Amino acid sequence: MKIYAPFAGIVHYHVATGDVITTGQKLASVEATKLEAAVIAPGPGVVAELSVADFGDVVGGQPLVELADSSEPATLVGEGK
């Protein structure tokens, strides 16, 4: 499942690749002038990929995080290389 930026700004991650997350956990925040929005996990899973560098610029609708199903073994991006 991919999680997207709510609007343009700077992303700051609160998780790392491989982290097991729970429903409602804060994955990241996106900041713009006088505005900050938390990016919350809609369900449990494992962080498979962070799509942008921490403190990187994003546009609204850009992928931020990819979550893998926690009930299945996750193949992390870059694993096995």
C-alpha positions as CSV (number, residue, x, y, z in Angstrom):
1,M,0.0,0.0,0.0
2,K,1.4,3.4,-0.9
3,I,0.9,6.4,1.3
4,Y,0.9,9.9,-0.5
5,A,1.8,13.5,0.5
6,P,-1.3,15.5,1.4
7,F,0.2,18.7,-0.1
8,A,3.4,20.2,-1.2
9,G,6.1,20.8,1.4
10,I,9.0,19.2,3.2
11,V,8.7,15.6,4.5
12,H,10.2,14.4,7.8
13,Y,10.0,10.7,8.5
14,H,9.2,9.2,11.9
15,V,9.9,5.6,10.7
16,A,12.6,3.7,8.9
17,T,12.6,0.9,6.3
18,G,11.8,-2.4,7.9
19,D,9.9,-0.9,10.9
20,V,6.8,-2.8,11.9
21,I,4.0,-0.2,12.3
22,T,0.5,-0.2,13.8
23,T,-2.7,1.4,12.8
24,G,-2.7,5.1,13.6
25,Q,1.1,5.3,14.0
26,K,2.7,8.6,12.7
27,L,4.8,7.7,9.6
28,A,5.9,11.2,8.6
29,S,4.9,14.8,8.7
30,V,4.8,17.2,5.8
31,E,5.5,20.9,6.5
32,A,4.7,24.0,4.5
33,T,4.5,27.6,5.5
34,K,2.6,27.8,8.8
35,L,1.1,24.3,8.1
36,E,2.1,20.8,9.2
37,A,0.2,17.6,8.6
38,A,0.8,14.2,10.1
39,V,0.9,11.2,7.7
40,I,-0.8,8.4,9.7
41,A,-0.7,4.7,9.0
42,P,-4.2,3.5,7.8
43,G,-3.5,-0.1,9.0
44,P,-0.7,-2.3,10.3
45,G,2.2,-3.3,8.2
46,V,6.0,-3.1,7.5
47,V,7.7,-0.1,6.0
48,A,9.0,-1.5,2.7
49,E,10.2,1.8,1.1
50,L,10.6,5.5,1.9
51,S,10.2,7.2,-1.5
52,V,11.8,10.5,-0.8
53,A,14.9,11.5,1.3
54,D,14.2,12.7,4.8
55,F,13.6,16.5,4.7
56,G,13.2,16.3,1.0
57,D,10.7,18.4,-1.0
58,V,7.5,16.8,-2.1
59,V,4.4,17.8,-4.1
60,G,0.8,16.9,-3.2
61,G,0.0,13.4,-4.2
62,Q,3.6,12.2,-4.4
63,P,4.3,8.8,-2.9
64,L,6.0,9.0,0.5
65,V,5.9,5.5,2.1
66,E,5.2,2.0,0.8
67,L,3.8,-0.4,3.4
68,A,3.9,-4.2,3.0
69,D,1.4,-6.5,4.6
70,S,2.8,-7.5,8.0
71,S,1.3,-11.0,7.7
72,E,3.5,-11.7,4.7
73,P,7.3,-11.7,4.6
74,A,8.3,-8.2,3.3
75,T,10.9,-7.9,0.5
76,L,12.6,-4.6,1.3
77,V,13.8,-2.3,-1.5
78,G,17.5,-3.0,-2.0
79,E,17.4,-6.3,-0.2
80,G,19.5,-9.0,-1.8
81,K,21.6,-6.6,-3.8
